[in-house]
Amino acid sequence: MAVTFYEQQAANRRNSLLLVVLVGLLLGALGFAIGYATSGYVEGAFLLTGMAIVFATVLSVGSYFAGDSLVLSASGARPVTQASHPQVMNVVQEMAIAANVPLPRVYLIDDSAPNAFATGRDPGHASIAVTSGLLEKLDREELQGVIGHELSHVRNLDIRFALLVAVLVGSIALLSDMFLRGFLRVGFGGRGGGRKGGAGILILIMLVLAVVLAIVAPIFARLVQLAVSRQREYLADTSSVELTRNPSGLERALAKIAGDREVLEVANRATQHLYFVNPIKKFEARASGLMATHPPIVDRINRLRTLRGAPPLSGPEGLGLAAVD
């Protein structure tokens, strides 16, 4: 059954928001348990949680304002112009008009592996980087699909969304680390340590809960962060179709890039989540299947195929894509 890209967009946005709420609730539960267990009072729980959020936010501000320059520099990206690369500049201009966002700065990475990424804190400070392999191996319709996907990240404010999730996940990691280090060093004490009766039992329960959450919560929060990243990739795919009105172009681009065996040397685990397709191949030593930042290529293609009423990939064709994803 065919679905519209509006329905897919709504579902992906809803899933993303639910995952963020889940991380927020996890942070609240962890902060309350640790604060109550160490102080014996509700006020201590709110104070500790607030301090962790403030600290994680301060650490994120630097990456928010300077992160794009660092990523472009680390990737060896150089700016391109209309005179040097007219086709990609024309496609970016077309997609920027369709998305109703300012024209981003465009950069080229000299690498034969086809890929691209977008970065920047808002549409007015956005940049798109494409590899030379992308320009050589994709036709114009496929290139439109990729650029539309990257501009959708800009229009959907995915950088800000990722920053919000990073602050929440960082706060959970900070709280857990502080509590476990203190607990292992000095053991259980605090102002509530001498309380008797039901209050003392409640504190003991909160202590056990705090220890369990401090161990499990950072792992679970990281998995949720990766799930949010995958949902935003789905959202950017459907948003690209909204801009191009051509799901088959993006579908072919995904298949070509996934099937390409070239290795993108400049990519690493810190930047892999930015790219159109995960640049770290399964056969590379640096690959980690447990922490996937992108949805499986077959799933992305099949969602696009539903937009035009085509049957999903299956059999050797689907298995072939899954093997290289």
C-alpha positions in Angstrom: 0.0 0.0 0.0 1.4 3.4 -1.0 1.8 6.1 1.6 2.5 9.8 1.2 5.7 11.5 2.2 3.6 13.6 4.5 2.5 10.5 6.5 6.1 9.3 6.7 7.3 12.7 7.8 4.7 12.9 10.5 5.6 9.4 11.7 9.3 10.1 11.8 8.9 13.4 13.7 6.6 11.7 16.2 9.1 8.9 16.7 11.9 11.3 17.2 10.0 13.4 19.8 9.0 10.3 21.7 12.6 9.1 21.9 13.7 12.5 23.2 11.0 12.5 25.8 12.2 9.0 26.8 15.7 10.2 27.3 14.4 13.2 29.3 12.4 10.9 31.6 15.4 8.7 32.0 17.5 11.7 33.1 14.8 12.8 35.5 14.5 9.3 37.1 18.3 9.0 37.4 18.7 12.5 38.9 15.9 11.9 41.4 17.2 8.5 42.5 20.8 9.8 42.9 19.8 13.0 44.6 17.4 11.4 47.0 19.8 8.6 47.8 22.7 10.9 48.5 20.8 13.7 50.3 17.7 12.1 51.6 15.6 15.0 50.3 13.7 15.8 47.1 15.5 19.2 46.8 18.8 17.5 46.5 17.5 15.5 43.5 16.5 18.5 41.6 19.7 20.4 42.4 21.9 17.6 41.2 20.0 17.1 38.0 20.1 20.8 37.2 23.8 21.1 37.8 24.5 18.2 35.4 22.3 19.7 32.7 24.0 23.1 33.0 27.5 21.6 32.8 26.6 19.4 29.7 25.0 22.5 28.0 28.2 24.6 28.5 30.3 21.8 27.0 27.9 21.6 24.0 27.9 25.4 23.2 31.5 25.3 21.8 30.6 22.4 19.4 27.4 24.2 18.4 29.2 27.3 17.2 32.5 25.9 16.0 31.7 22.3 15.2 31.0 22.8 11.5 34.4 24.5 10.9 36.2 21.7 12.7 34.4 19.0 10.7 35.0 20.6 7.3 38.7 21.2 8.2 39.2 17.6 9.4 37.5 16.3 6.2 39.9 18.3 3.9 36.9 20.0 2.3 37.6 23.0 0.1 35.0 25.6 -1.1 33.7 25.3 -4.7 32.2 28.0 -6.9 29.8 28.3 -9.8 32.7 28.5 -12.2 34.6 25.5 -10.9 31.6 23.1 -10.4 28.5 24.5 -12.2 26.3 21.3 -12.0 26.5 20.8 -8.2 26.0 24.5 -7.6 23.0 24.6 -9.9 21.5 21.6 -8.1 22.1 23.1 -4.6 20.5 26.3 -5.8 17.4 24.4 -7.1 17.0 22.5 -3.8 17.6 25.6 -1.7 14.8 27.4 -3.5 12.5 24.3 -3.2 13.3 24.1 0.6 13.0 27.8 1.1 16.3 28.1 2.9 19.3 30.4 2.2 21.9 29.1 -0.2 24.5 27.1 1.9 28.2 27.2 1.3 29.3 24.2 -0.8 32.5 22.3 -0.3 34.3 19.4 -2.1 36.2 16.5 -0.6 38.7 15.0 -3.0 37.8 11.3 -2.5 36.5 8.7 -4.9 34.0 7.3 -2.4 30.6 8.8 -3.2 29.1 10.5 -0.1 28.0 13.9 1.3 27.1 15.6 4.5 25.5 18.9 5.8 26.6 20.8 8.8 25.9 24.1 10.5 23.8 25.4 13.4 20.9 26.8 11.4 19.9 27.4 7.7 21.7 30.8 7.7 25.0 29.2 8.7 24.8 25.9 6.8 27.4 24.1 4.6 27.2 21.1 2.3 30.2 18.9 1.5 30.2 16.4 -1.4 32.9 14.1 -2.5 34.4 14.1 -5.9 33.2 10.5 -6.2 29.6 11.6 -5.7 29.8 14.0 -8.6 31.5 11.4 -10.9 29.2 8.5 -10.2 25.7 9.9 -9.8 23.5 11.4 -12.5 21.6 14.7 -12.0 18.4 13.1 -10.6 20.4 11.1 -8.1 22.5 14.1 -7.1 19.2 16.0 -6.6 18.0 13.3 -4.2 21.2 13.5 -2.2 21.4 17.3 -2.0 17.7 17.4 -1.2 18.4 15.0 1.7 21.2 17.1 3.1 19.3 20.4 2.7 16.4 18.7 4.6 18.7 18.1 7.5 19.3 21.9 7.4 15.7 22.8 7.1 14.5 20.3 9.7 17.1 21.8 12.2 18.6 18.4 12.8 21.8 19.9 14.1 19.9 21.6 16.9 17.9 18.4 17.5 21.0 16.3 17.7 22.5 18.9 20.1 19.4 18.6 22.4 19.7 14.9 22.5 23.5 15.1 23.1 22.9 17.4 26.1 20.5 15.0 27.6 22.7 12.0 27.0 25.8 13.9 28.2 23.9 14.8 31.4 23.0 11.2 32.1 26.6 10.1 31.5 27.9 12.9 33.8 25.4 12.1 36.6 26.2 8.4 36.4 29.9 8.9 36.4 29.8 11.4 39.4 27.6 9.1 41.4 29.5 5.9 40.8 32.9 7.4 41.4 31.7 8.9 44.7 29.9 5.8 45.8 32.9 3.6 45.2 35.2 6.0 46.9 33.2 6.9 50.1 30.3 4.5 50.1 26.8 5.4 51.2 26.4 8.4 53.5 25.0 11.8 53.1 22.5 13.8 55.1 19.8 11.1 54.8 22.1 8.3 56.0 20.9 8.5 59.7 17.1 8.7 59.0 15.1 5.9 60.7 12.1 3.8 59.8 10.3 4.1 56.5 12.4 7.1 55.4 15.6 5.1 55.9 14.1 2.1 53.9 13.1 4.5 51.1 16.6 5.9 50.9 18.1 2.4 50.8 15.7 1.6 47.9 16.6 4.8 46.1 20.3 3.9 46.6 19.9 0.5 44.9 17.9 2.1 42.1 20.5 4.8 41.7 23.3 2.3 41.3 21.3 0.2 38.8 20.3 3.3 36.8 23.9 4.7 36.9 25.2 1.6 35.2 22.4 1.0 32.7 21.2 4.5 31.9 24.2 5.7 29.9 24.1 2.7 27.7 20.4 2.9 27.1 20.6 6.7 26.5 23.3 6.2 23.9 21.1 3.6 22.1 18.2 6.0 22.1 20.5 8.7 20.7 21.4 6.4 17.8 17.7 5.6 17.3 17.0 9.4 17.1 19.7 9.7 14.5 18.2 7.0 12.4 14.7 8.5 12.6 16.1 11.9 11.4 17.7 10.0 8.4 14.3 8.6 7.5 12.8 12.1 7.9 15.5 13.7 5.6 14.8 11.0 3.0 11.0 11.7 2.9 11.7 15.5 3.0 14.0 15.1 0.0 11.2 13.5 -1.9 9.0 16.4 -1.0 11.5 18.7 -2.6 12.3 16.7 -5.7 9.0 14.9 -6.2 11.1 12.0 -7.4 11.6 9.1 -5.0 13.3 7.0 -7.6 16.2 9.4 -7.9 17.0 9.1 -4.2 16.4 5.4 -4.3 18.9 4.9 -7.1 21.5 7.1 -5.3 21.2 5.0 -2.1 21.7 1.8 -4.1 24.7 3.2 -5.9 26.4 4.6 -2.9 25.7 1.5 -0.7 27.1 -0.8 -3.4 30.2 1.2 -3.9 33.3 -0.4 -2.4 35.5 2.7 -2.1 36.5 3.6 1.4 36.1 7.2 2.5 39.4 7.7 4.3 38.6 11.0 6.0 35.6 9.7 7.8 35.7 8.4 11.4 33.4 7.3 14.2 33.1 10.9 15.4 31.8 12.2 12.0 30.1 9.1 10.5 26.7 10.2 11.7 26.8 13.3 9.5 27.1 11.5 6.2 24.3 10.7 3.7 25.2 7.0 4.0 27.4 5.5 6.7 30.9 6.0 5.3 32.4 3.2 7.4 31.9 -0.1 5.6 31.2 -3.4 7.3 34.5 -4.9 6.1 36.6 -2.1 7.7 38.2 -2.7 11.1 36.8 0.6 12.4 33.2 -0.6 11.8 30.8 -1.3 14.6 27.5 -2.8 13.8 26.1 -2.5 17.4 26.2 1.3 17.2 24.6 2.0 13.8 24.1 5.7 13.2 22.1 5.1 10.0 19.1 2.9 9.2 19.8 -0.1 6.9 19.9 0.9 3.2 17.3 -1.7 2.3 14.9 -0.2 4.8 15.5 3.3 3.5 15.0 2.2 -0.1 11.8 0.2 0.7 10.3 3.2 2.4 10.9 5.2 -0.8 9.5 2.5 -2.9 6.2 2.6 -0.9 5.9 6.3 -1.9 5.5 5.2 -5.5 3.6 2.0 -4.9 6.5 -0.3 -5.8 7.0 -3.6 -4.1 9.8 -3.8 -1.5 13.2 -5.2 -2.3 13.6 -8.9 -1.4 15.6 -11.9 -2.4 19.1 -11.5 -3.9 18.7 -7.8 -4.6 17.8 -6.9 -1.1 20.3 -9.2 0.4 23.0 -7.7 -1.7 22.4 -4.3 -0.4 22.2 -5.5 3.2 25.6 -7.1 2.9 27.3 -3.9 2.1 25.3 -1.6 4.4 
